[in-house]
Amino acid sequence: MSNFIHSLTFFRLFSGPIIFWLVLIAGQYGLALTLFAIASLSDYLDGFLARKYHSETAFGEVLDPIADKILVLFLIITLTLFFQSYFIGFVGAIILSREFWVSALRDFNARVGNTNATKATFLAKIKTTLQMIAISFYLVSLYLNNAFLFFMSDFILLLAMIVTLKTGISYTIASLKQVD
């Protein structure tokens, strides 16, 4: 079961570059949307299966959030380039900066034995969900050529950024409380 769970994570890892190509080179927006939806669902599924079958591994624990970050990174870049949007680029840069910051905090906390300070919280799961919903809305707006959905996507991405910053601040405070 571990191999299947890891393959779901690897699928997510490689989906980002493929979606980049589908949107920017091939113009296959429906296929890009479908692949992104499957990749997003695989994030939930690999965690669910790992817990259900007691197949949680250190490798999966490290790789799963990296796969999410790579997928989001590719999609933010893809959407910024496609829509030529300073908004998506700026908000995406803030979101990605938080992701790198929290990765650094996790590394720091692992070194000082304080891993609970950056353990994934429910709000962090909401953050990932909001990011995936925002990206999905952009891809649907692209597929349907719908300006209203694009407009709504901007609001959802802004909300995702706010929650992303909130979780980053919470992790930072929890990490710094342990520093002497």
C-alpha positions in Angstrom: 0.0 0.0 0.0 2.9 2.3 0.8 4.0 2.2 -2.9 0.6 3.2 -4.1 0.4 6.1 -1.7 3.8 7.3 -2.7 2.8 7.0 -6.4 -0.1 9.4 -5.7 2.3 11.9 -4.2 4.7 11.5 -7.2 1.7 12.0 -9.5 1.1 15.4 -7.9 4.8 16.2 -8.2 4.8 15.7 -11.9 1.3 17.1 -12.6 2.5 20.8 -12.3 4.9 20.7 -15.2 2.4 18.8 -17.3 -0.3 21.3 -16.6 2.1 24.2 -17.3 2.6 22.6 -20.8 -1.1 21.9 -21.3 -2.1 25.5 -20.6 0.8 27.6 -22.1 1.9 25.4 -25.0 -0.9 23.0 -26.0 -3.9 25.2 -25.1 -5.7 22.2 -23.6 -7.5 23.9 -20.8 -10.1 21.2 -20.2 -7.4 18.5 -19.9 -5.3 20.8 -17.6 -8.4 21.3 -15.4 -9.1 17.6 -15.2 -5.4 16.8 -14.4 -5.4 19.5 -11.7 -8.6 18.2 -10.2 -7.2 14.7 -10.0 -3.9 15.9 -8.6 -5.8 18.0 -5.9 -7.9 15.0 -4.9 -4.7 12.8 -4.7 -3.5 15.1 -1.9 -6.5 14.2 0.2 -6.4 10.5 -0.9 -2.8 9.8 -0.1 -3.2 11.2 3.4 -6.4 9.3 4.0 -5.0 6.0 2.8 -1.8 6.4 4.8 -3.8 6.9 8.0 -6.4 4.2 7.2 -3.8 1.5 6.4 -1.2 2.7 8.9 1.2 3.3 6.1 2.5 6.7 7.2 6.2 7.0 6.4 8.9 9.6 7.1 9.4 9.7 3.3 5.7 10.4 2.7 5.6 12.9 5.5 8.4 15.0 3.9 7.4 14.5 0.3 3.7 15.2 0.6 3.9 18.9 1.4 6.8 19.3 -1.1 4.5 17.9 -3.8 1.8 20.4 -2.8 4.2 23.2 -3.0 5.6 22.2 -6.4 2.1 21.8 -7.8 1.0 25.3 -6.5 4.3 26.8 -7.7 3.8 25.6 -11.2 0.2 26.7 -11.3 0.9 30.1 -9.9 3.6 30.6 -12.6 1.3 29.2 -15.3 -1.6 31.4 -14.4 0.6 34.5 -14.0 2.1 34.0 -17.4 -1.2 33.1 -19.1 -3.3 35.9 -17.7 -0.3 38.3 -17.6 -1.6 39.2 -14.1 0.5 41.2 -11.6 -2.1 40.4 -9.0 -1.7 36.6 -9.4 2.0 37.0 -9.5 2.2 39.2 -6.4 -0.3 37.2 -4.3 1.3 34.0 -5.6 4.8 35.2 -4.5 3.5 36.0 -1.0 1.9 32.5 -0.8 5.1 30.8 -2.0 7.3 32.9 0.3 5.2 31.7 3.2 5.6 28.1 2.0 9.4 28.4 1.9 9.4 30.2 5.3 7.4 27.4 6.9 9.7 24.8 5.3 12.6 26.6 6.9 10.8 26.6 10.3 10.1 22.9 10.0 13.8 22.2 9.3 14.8 24.4 12.3 12.2 22.8 14.6 13.4 19.3 13.5 16.9 20.3 14.5 15.9 21.6 17.9 13.4 18.9 18.7 10.3 21.1 18.5 8.4 19.5 15.6 5.0 20.1 17.2 5.4 23.9 16.6 5.0 23.3 12.8 2.8 20.3 12.8 0.1 20.6 10.1 -3.0 22.2 11.6 -6.6 22.2 10.5 -6.3 25.8 9.3 -3.3 24.8 7.3 -5.4 22.1 5.6 -8.0 24.8 4.9 -5.2 27.0 3.4 -4.2 24.2 1.0 -7.9 23.6 0.1 -8.4 27.4 -0.6 -5.3 27.5 -2.8 -6.6 24.5 -4.8 -10.1 26.0 -5.1 -8.6 29.3 -6.3 -6.5 27.6 -8.9 -9.4 25.4 -10.0 -11.6 28.5 -10.4 -8.9 30.1 -12.6 -8.7 26.9 -14.7 -12.5 26.7 -15.0 -12.7 30.4 -16.0 -10.0 29.7 -18.6 -11.8 26.6 -19.9 -15.2 28.4 -20.1 -13.7 31.7 -21.1 -15.7 33.3 -18.3 -14.7 36.7 -16.9 -16.9 36.5 -13.9 -15.3 33.2 -12.7 -11.9 34.9 -13.3 -13.0 37.8 -11.1 -14.2 35.3 -8.4 -10.9 33.5 -8.6 -9.0 36.6 -7.6 -11.1 36.9 -4.5 -10.6 33.3 -3.6 -6.9 33.6 -4.2 -6.8 36.7 -1.9 -8.7 34.8 0.8 -6.2 31.9 0.4 -3.3 34.4 0.8 -4.8 35.7 4.0 -5.2 32.2 5.5 -1.8 31.3 4.2 -0.3 34.3 6.1 -2.2 33.5 9.2 -0.9 30.0 9.4 2.6 31.2 8.7 2.4 33.7 11.5 1.0 31.0 13.9 3.9 28.6 13.0 6.4 31.4 13.4 5.1 32.4 16.9 5.0 28.7 18.0 8.5 28.2 16.8 9.9 31.4 18.4 8.3 30.6 21.8 10.8 27.7 22.0 13.9 29.7 21.2 15.9 30.8 24.2 
